[in-house]
Amino acid sequence: MEVKLTMTNMGGHMIPLDFPTDQRIEVQLLNSADTVLTKWSDNHAVKEKPGTILINPGEHVEYKENIATRDLTPGRVFTAEVFFPKYPELKIRQKFLTEP
């Protein structure tokens, strides 16, 4: 399943985001009890490669990742959660229903 995250700087100042590795976002799929079924990082190597992203006022950054859905049951509601590992307060959740 493809997951896309767009983060826009709605403020009046540049926002720097520092990262200790090359991983920028984490994607998790959760069941209705909020149990994590799968994580993007479980299937990807993360390298110790620090980096910084600068987001100017009115600009945005966008990330697209794919996550395995093999642990999902048809016809049930699940939650996709996306966040920045170093900045867990920058998190978004979206519920979805799998096809029967």
N, C-alpha and C positions, 0 to 999 in steps of 0.2 A: 504494500500500500504506500502510495506517495504522500508525504506530509510536507506542507509548505508553511514556513513561518516568515512573516514580514513584520519587522519592528521599525516604527517611525518615531523620530525625535520630534515631539510636539512642543518642546520647550524652546527657550530663547538662547541656550548655550550649547556648545559642542559637548557631546558625551563620549568619553573614552571608555572602552571596554577592554580590559587586559585578560589574556588567557595564558595559562601555564603550559598548555599542550595545543596540539592542532585540532582538538575537538572544540567546536563552538557551541553546539546544541546537543541536548539529549532528548530522545523521543522514547516514550514508554506507552505501552498498551496495558490498560487496566480493566479488570472485570467489574461487575456491579458492586462488589465488596471492596473496591479500591485495592485489590491485590495486583501487583505488577506481574503480568504474564510474559512480557518480552520487553527488552530494551535494545535500542539501536546499537549501543556500545558493546553489547554481547557478541555481535558479529562483525565488529570493526576494530582494527588495531589503532590505538591512540599513541601518537608519538610525542615525546618531550620536545616540543617545538613552540616556545612562547611566541605570542603575537598580540598586537593591539589593533582594535578597530575604532575608528573615529567616526561618529555620526553627527553631522552638522544639523542645525535647526532646519526642520522641514524635509530632511532627507531620510532615507530608510535603508535597511539592510534586509536581504532576503536569503533564506536557506531552504533548500529542497533536499529531502532525504527519503529513502525507502526503508520500510521496516517490515519484517516477516509477519504474516498473519496466520501462520499454521496453527497457533494455539487458540484461535477464535472459533466459537461454535456458531453455526448458522442460526439466524433468527433471534439473536440476542443483542442486548445493548452493551456496548463497551465504551471506554473513554480513551482518547488519545491525549497525552499530556506532553507538552514541549516546554523545555526550559534551558537556560544557560547554566551548566554545572557550577561555575564560579559565582553566579548570580541567581540563586534559587528563587528570589523574590520576583524575578522576571519570568513568569510562568503563565501558560495558557492551557486550558482544558477544553476539549470538544467531545461531546457524546455522539455516538453514531450507532446505527442498527445494521447488523450484517444481513446479507441476503439469505432468505430461507432456502 
